Amino acid sequence: MHETRRRALARRIGRIKAALALIGPMRPGSLSRQYKDPQGKRGAYWQISYTRAMKSHTEYIRPECVADIRRQIAAYKRFKTLTEQWIDVSIEASRLAMPRVKKQGSE
């Protein structure tokens, strides 16, 4: 039974690796529309905010680049999801690979 589960986990890891290989340009962050005059909603501009290496960053984004930045943010979220899944599956595979130890007194 353990061998069947280990093979299934190995296949899952293979699928995750294949999906990761298809991810294109990516960047972390959230994209928001800001206003120079928030009450009058005038002077709109786009900005991306993110934290990297424990430093906060904010960049202005040109309107013609917004769609591309959205795709990059989505790709980053996909990357994070896939790597979390890979870690979870790898932990399970590692546990299955460890030899079982008998408890004392249950002989």
PANUKOL-529069 format. One record per atom (N, C-alpha, C): residue in three letters; z, y, x negated. Coordinates in steps of 0.05 Angstrom, whole numbers, padded with zeros to 5 digits. Example, Ala and Ser with C-alpha at 12.3 -4.5 7.8 and 13.67 -1.06 7.14 Angstrom:
BEGIN
residuo ala, Z 00156, Y -00114, X -00264
residuo ala, Z 00156, Y -00090, X -00246
residuo ala, Z 00156, Y -00066, X -00264
residuo ser, Z 00142, Y -00045, X -00257
residuo ser, Z 00143, Y -00021, X -00273
residuo ser, Z 00157, Y 00001, X -00258
***
This chain:
BEGIN
residuo met, Z 00000, Y -00024, X -00016
residuo met, Z 00000, Y 00000, X 00000
residuo met, Z 00000, Y 00025, X -00017
residuo his, Z 00017, Y 00025, X -00038
residuo his, Z 00018, Y 00048, X -00056
residuo his, Z -00009, Y 00053, X -00069
residuo glu, Z -00023, Y 00032, X -00076
residuo glu, Z -00049, Y 00035, X -00090
residuo glu, Z -00069, Y 00048, X -00071
residuo thr, Z -00069, Y 00040, X -00046
residuo thr, Z -00087, Y 00052, X -00027
residuo thr, Z -00082, Y 00082, X -00024
residuo arg, Z -00056, Y 00089, X -00022
residuo arg, Z -00048, Y 00117, X -00020
residuo arg, Z -00056, Y 00133, X -00045
residuo arg, Z -00052, Y 00121, X -00068
residuo arg, Z -00059, Y 00134, X -00093
residuo arg, Z -00089, Y 00140, X -00095
residuo arg, Z -00105, Y 00121, X -00086
residuo arg, Z -00134, Y 00125, X -00086
residuo arg, Z -00142, Y 00147, X -00066
residuo ala, Z -00129, Y 00148, X -00043
residuo ala, Z -00134, Y 00169, X -00024
residuo ala, Z -00127, Y 00196, X -00035
residuo leu, Z -00104, Y 00197, X -00049
residuo leu, Z -00096, Y 00223, X -00061
residuo leu, Z -00115, Y 00231, X -00083
residuo ala, Z -00125, Y 00212, X -00099
residuo ala, Z -00145, Y 00219, X -00120
residuo ala, Z -00170, Y 00229, X -00108
residuo arg, Z -00179, Y 00218, X -00086
residuo arg, Z -00203, Y 00228, X -00072
residuo arg, Z -00199, Y 00256, X -00062
residuo arg, Z -00175, Y 00261, X -00051
residuo arg, Z -00168, Y 00287, X -00040
residuo arg, Z -00169, Y 00308, X -00063
residuo ile, Z -00158, Y 00301, X -00086
residuo ile, Z -00158, Y 00319, X -00109
residuo ile, Z -00187, Y 00324, X -00117
residuo gly, Z -00204, Y 00304, X -00117
residuo gly, Z -00232, Y 00308, X -00124
residuo gly, Z -00246, Y 00327, X -00105
residuo arg, Z -00240, Y 00325, X -00079
residuo arg, Z -00252, Y 00343, X -00059
residuo arg, Z -00242, Y 00372, X -00064
residuo ile, Z -00216, Y 00375, X -00070
residuo ile, Z -00205, Y 00402, X -00076
residuo ile, Z -00219, Y 00414, X -00100
residuo lys, Z -00222, Y 00398, X -00122
residuo lys, Z -00235, Y 00408, X -00146
residuo lys, Z -00264, Y 00416, X -00140
residuo ala, Z -00278, Y 00401, X -00124
residuo ala, Z -00305, Y 00407, X -00117
residuo ala, Z -00306, Y 00434, X -00101
residuo ala, Z -00288, Y 00438, X -00083
residuo ala, Z -00287, Y 00462, X -00067
residuo ala, Z -00280, Y 00486, X -00085
residuo leu, Z -00262, Y 00482, X -00104
residuo leu, Z -00255, Y 00504, X -00123
residuo leu, Z -00279, Y 00512, X -00140
residuo ala, Z -00296, Y 00492, X -00148
residuo ala, Z -00319, Y 00498, X -00164
residuo ala, Z -00339, Y 00516, X -00150
residuo leu, Z -00339, Y 00515, X -00123
residuo leu, Z -00358, Y 00531, X -00107
residuo leu, Z -00349, Y 00560, X -00102
residuo ile, Z -00324, Y 00566, X -00109
residuo ile, Z -00314, Y 00593, X -00103
residuo ile, Z -00327, Y 00612, X -00123
residuo gly, Z -00338, Y 00634, X -00112
residuo gly, Z -00351, Y 00654, X -00128
residuo gly, Z -00332, Y 00676, X -00137
residuo pro, Z -00342, Y 00700, X -00140
residuo pro, Z -00325, Y 00722, X -00148
residuo pro, Z -00301, Y 00726, X -00128
residuo met, Z -00278, Y 00732, X -00140
residuo met, Z -00255, Y 00735, X -00123
residuo met, Z -00237, Y 00756, X -00134
residuo arg, Z -00220, Y 00767, X -00117
residuo arg, Z -00199, Y 00786, X -00126
residuo arg, Z -00177, Y 00786, X -00106
residuo pro, Z -00152, Y 00790, X -00115
residuo pro, Z -00130, Y 00791, X -00097
residuo pro, Z -00128, Y 00818, X -00083
residuo gly, Z -00112, Y 00820, X -00063
residuo gly, Z -00106, Y 00846, X -00051
residuo gly, Z -00111, Y 00848, X -00022
residuo ser, Z -00106, Y 00871, X -00012
residuo ser, Z -00112, Y 00877, X 00016
residuo ser, Z -00128, Y 00903, X 00017
residuo leu, Z -00147, Y 00903, X 00034
residuo leu, Z -00165, Y 00926, X 00037
residuo leu, Z -00156, Y 00942, X 00062
residuo ser, Z -00154, Y 00968, X 00059
residuo ser, Z -00146, Y 00984, X 00082
residuo ser, Z -00161, Y 01010, X 00082
residuo arg, Z -00163, Y 01021, X 00106
residuo arg, Z -00176, Y 01047, X 00109
residuo arg, Z -00154, Y 01068, X 00110
residuo gln, Z -00157, Y 01088, X 00093
residuo gln, Z -00137, Y 01110, X 00091
residuo gln, Z -00150, Y 01136, X 00100
residuo tyr, Z -00134, Y 01156, X 00105
residuo tyr, Z -00144, Y 01182, X 00114
residuo tyr, Z -00130, Y 01204, X 00098
residuo lys, Z -00146, Y 01223, X 00089
residuo lys, Z -00135, Y 01247, X 00076
residuo lys, Z -00117, Y 01262, X 00095
residuo asp, Z -00126, Y 01263, X 00120
residuo asp, Z -00110, Y 01275, X 00142
residuo asp, Z -00105, Y 01254, X 00163
residuo pro, Z -00082, Y 01239, X 00160
residuo pro, Z -00077, Y 01216, X 00178
residuo pro, Z -00074, Y 01224, X 00207
residuo gln, Z -00062, Y 01247, X 00212
residuo gln, Z -00058, Y 01255, X 00240
residuo gln, Z -00084, Y 01262, X 00254
residuo gly, Z -00102, Y 01275, X 00240
residuo gly, Z -00128, Y 01282, X 00251
residuo gly, Z -00149, Y 01261, X 00247
residuo lys, Z -00141, Y 01240, X 00232
residuo lys, Z -00160, Y 01218, X 00225
residuo lys, Z -00186, Y 01229, X 00213
residuo arg, Z -00182, Y 01247, X 00194
residuo arg, Z -00206, Y 01259, X 00180
residuo arg, Z -00204, Y 01251, X 00150
residuo gly, Z -00227, Y 01250, X 00138
residuo gly, Z -00228, Y 01244, X 00109
residuo gly, Z -00222, Y 01215, X 00103
residuo ala, Z -00235, Y 01197, X 00118
residuo ala, Z -00230, Y 01169, X 00114
residuo ala, Z -00241, Y 01158, X 00088
residuo tyr, Z -00226, Y 01140, X 00076
residuo tyr, Z -00235, Y 01126, X 00052
residuo tyr, Z -00222, Y 01098, X 00051
residuo trp, Z -00234, Y 01080, X 00035
residuo trp, Z -00224, Y 01053, X 00033
residuo trp, Z -00209, Y 01050, X 00007
residuo gln, Z -00188, Y 01033, X 00007
residuo gln, Z -00174, Y 01026, X -00017
residuo gln, Z -00165, Y 00998, X -00017
residuo ile, Z -00163, Y 00986, X -00041
residuo ile, Z -00152, Y 00959, X -00044
residuo ile, Z -00126, Y 00962, X -00059
residuo ser, Z -00106, Y 00947, X -00050
residuo ser, Z -00080, Y 00947, X -00063
residuo ser, Z -00073, Y 00918, X -00070
residuo tyr, Z -00063, Y 00914, X -00094
residuo tyr, Z -00055, Y 00887, X -00103
residuo tyr, Z -00034, Y 00889, X -00125
residuo thr, Z -00021, Y 00867, X -00129
residuo thr, Z -00001, Y 00865, X -00151
residuo thr, Z -00011, Y 00843, X -00170
residuo arg, Z -00012, Y 00849, X -00195
residuo arg, Z -00021, Y 00830, X -00216
residuo arg, Z -00004, Y 00834, X -00240
residuo ala, Z 00007, Y 00813, X -00250
residuo ala, Z 00025, Y 00813, X -00274
residuo ala, Z 00048, Y 00832, X -00269
residuo met, Z 00059, Y 00831, X -00245
residuo met, Z 00082, Y 00847, X -00236
residuo met, Z 00077, Y 00877, X -00237
residuo lys, Z 00052, Y 00885, X -00235
residuo lys, Z 00044, Y 00913, X -00234
residuo lys, Z 00028, Y 00918, X -00209
residuo ser, Z 00034, Y 00939, X -00195
residuo ser, Z 00020, Y 00946, X -00171
residuo ser, Z -00005, Y 00963, X -00178
residuo his, Z -00027, Y 00956, X -00165
residuo his, Z -00052, Y 00970, X -00170
residuo his, Z -00064, Y 00979, X -00143
residuo thr, Z -00076, Y 01003, X -00144
residuo thr, Z -00091, Y 01013, X -00121
residuo thr, Z -00117, Y 01024, X -00131
residuo glu, Z -00139, Y 01017, X -00118
residuo glu, Z -00165, Y 01027, X -00126
residuo glu, Z -00181, Y 01036, X -00102
residuo tyr, Z -00196, Y 01058, X -00105
residuo tyr, Z -00213, Y 01067, X -00084
residuo tyr, Z -00238, Y 01050, X -00084
residuo ile, Z -00248, Y 01044, X -00060
residuo ile, Z -00272, Y 01027, X -00056
residuo ile, Z -00293, Y 01043, X -00042
residuo arg, Z -00317, Y 01043, X -00053
residuo arg, Z -00339, Y 01057, X -00040
residuo arg, Z -00347, Y 01043, X -00014
residuo pro, Z -00355, Y 01058, X 00006
residuo pro, Z -00361, Y 01045, X 00032
residuo pro, Z -00382, Y 01023, X 00030
residuo glu, Z -00402, Y 01026, X 00013
residuo glu, Z -00423, Y 01006, X 00010
residuo glu, Z -00413, Y 00980, X -00003
residuo cys, Z -00389, Y 00981, X -00015
residuo cys, Z -00378, Y 00957, X -00028
residuo cys, Z -00357, Y 00942, X -00011
residuo val, Z -00351, Y 00953, X 00012
residuo val, Z -00329, Y 00942, X 00029
residuo val, Z -00335, Y 00913, X 00037
residuo ala, Z -00359, Y 00907, X 00045
residuo ala, Z -00366, Y 00879, X 00054
residuo ala, Z -00363, Y 00860, X 00030
residuo asp, Z -00371, Y 00867, X 00007
residuo asp, Z -00369, Y 00850, X -00017
residuo asp, Z -00340, Y 00846, X -00024
residuo ile, Z -00324, Y 00867, X -00023
residuo ile, Z -00295, Y 00865, X -00030
residuo ile, Z -00281, Y 00847, X -00009
residuo arg, Z -00289, Y 00848, X 00016
residuo arg, Z -00277, Y 00830, X 00036
residuo arg, Z -00283, Y 00801, X 00030
residuo arg, Z -00308, Y 00796, X 00021
residuo arg, Z -00315, Y 00768, X 00013
residuo arg, Z -00299, Y 00759, X -00011
residuo gln, Z -00295, Y 00777, X -00030
residuo gln, Z -00279, Y 00770, X -00054
residuo gln, Z -00250, Y 00764, X -00047
residuo ile, Z -00239, Y 00780, X -00029
residuo ile, Z -00211, Y 00776, X -00020
residuo ile, Z -00209, Y 00749, X -00006
residuo ala, Z -00228, Y 00743, X 00012
residuo ala, Z -00228, Y 00717, X 00026
residuo ala, Z -00231, Y 00694, X 00006
residuo ala, Z -00247, Y 00697, X -00015
residuo ala, Z -00250, Y 00676, X -00035
residuo ala, Z -00224, Y 00672, X -00050
residuo tyr, Z -00210, Y 00694, X -00055
residuo tyr, Z -00184, Y 00691, X -00069
residuo tyr, Z -00163, Y 00676, X -00051
residuo lys, Z -00163, Y 00683, X -00025
residuo lys, Z -00145, Y 00669, X -00007
residuo lys, Z -00152, Y 00639, X -00006
residuo arg, Z -00178, Y 00633, X -00006
residuo arg, Z -00186, Y 00605, X -00006
residuo arg, Z -00177, Y 00591, X -00032
residuo phe, Z -00180, Y 00605, X -00054
residuo phe, Z -00171, Y 00594, X -00080
residuo phe, Z -00142, Y 00588, X -00079
residuo lys, Z -00126, Y 00606, X -00069
residuo lys, Z -00097, Y 00603, X -00068
residuo lys, Z -00089, Y 00579, X -00050
residuo thr, Z -00102, Y 00577, X -00027
residuo thr, Z -00097, Y 00554, X -00009
residuo thr, Z -00104, Y 00528, X -00022
residuo leu, Z -00127, Y 00526, X -00035
residuo leu, Z -00136, Y 00501, X -00048
residuo leu, Z -00117, Y 00494, X -00071
residuo thr, Z -00109, Y 00513, X -00087
residuo thr, Z -00091, Y 00507, X -00110
residuo thr, Z -00064, Y 00497, X -00100
residuo glu, Z -00054, Y 00509, X -00078
residuo glu, Z -00029, Y 00500, X -00066
residuo glu, Z -00032, Y 00471, X -00056
residuo gln, Z -00054, Y 00465, X -00044
residuo gln, Z -00059, Y 00437, X -00034
residuo gln, Z -00060, Y 00418, X -00058
residuo trp, Z -00074, Y 00426, X -00079
residuo trp, Z -00077, Y 00409, X -00103
residuo trp, Z -00049, Y 00403, X -00115
residuo ile, Z -00032, Y 00423, X -00116
residuo ile, Z -00005, Y 00419, X -00126
residuo ile, Z 00011, Y 00400, X -00109
residuo asp, Z 00009, Y 00404, X -00082
residuo asp, Z 00024, Y 00386, X -00064
residuo asp, Z 00014, Y 00357, X -00067
residuo val, Z -00012, Y 00353, X -00068
residuo val, Z -00023, Y 00326, X -00070
residuo val, Z -00016, Y 00314, X -00097
residuo ser, Z -00017, Y 00330, X -00118
residuo ser, Z -00010, Y 00320, X -00145
residuo ser, Z 00020, Y 00312, X -00147
residuo ile, Z 00037, Y 00327, X -00134
residuo ile, Z 00066, Y 00319, X -00133
residuo ile, Z 00069, Y 00293, X -00120
residuo glu, Z 00056, Y 00289, X -00097
residuo glu, Z 00058, Y 00263, X -00083
residuo glu, Z 00047, Y 00240, X -00100
residuo ala, Z 00024, Y 00245, X -00114
residuo ala, Z 00013, Y 00224, X -00131
residuo ala, Z 00031, Y 00218, X -00154
residuo ser, Z 00044, Y 00238, X -00165
residuo ser, Z 00063, Y 00234, X -00187
residuo ser, Z 00086, Y 00217, X -00178
residuo arg, Z 00097, Y 00223, X -00154
residuo arg, Z 00119, Y 00207, X -00144
residuo arg, Z 00112, Y 00178, X -00140
residuo leu, Z 00087, Y 00173, X -00130
residuo leu, Z 00078, Y 00146, X -00126
residuo leu, Z 00075, Y 00131, X -00152
residuo ala, Z 00068, Y 00145, X -00173
residuo ala, Z 00063, Y 00132, X -00199
residuo ala, Z 00088, Y 00125, X -00213
residuo met, Z 00110, Y 00138, X -00206
residuo met, Z 00136, Y 00132, X -00219
residuo met, Z 00146, Y 00105, X -00211
residuo pro, Z 00158, Y 00090, X -00230
residuo pro, Z 00170, Y 00064, X -00223
residuo pro, Z 00194, Y 00068, X -00205
residuo arg, Z 00197, Y 00050, X -00187
residuo arg, Z 00220, Y 00052, X -00169
residuo arg, Z 00245, Y 00041, X -00183
residuo val, Z 00267, Y 00054, X -00179
residuo val, Z 00292, Y 00046, X -00191
residuo val, Z 00310, Y 00034, X -00169
residuo lys, Z 00321, Y 00011, X -00174
residuo lys, Z 00339, Y -00001, X -00155
residuo lys, Z 00366, Y 00013, X -00155
residuo lys, Z 00377, Y 00017, X -00132
residuo lys, Z 00404, Y 00029, X -00130
residuo lys, Z 00424, Y 00008, X -00137
residuo gln, Z 00445, Y 00016, X -00150
residuo gln, Z 00467, Y -00002, X -00157
residuo gln, Z 00482, Y -00010, X -00132
residuo gly, Z 00490, Y -00035, X -00131
residuo gly, Z 00506, Y -00044, X -00108
residuo gly, Z 00489, Y -00055, X -00086
residuo ser, Z 00462, Y -00052, X -00087
residuo ser, Z 00445, Y -00062, X -00065
residuo ser, Z 00431, Y -00087, X -00074
residuo glu, Z 00442, Y -00102, X -00092
residuo glu, Z 00429, Y -00127, X -00102
residuo glu, Z 00434, Y -00150, X -00084
***
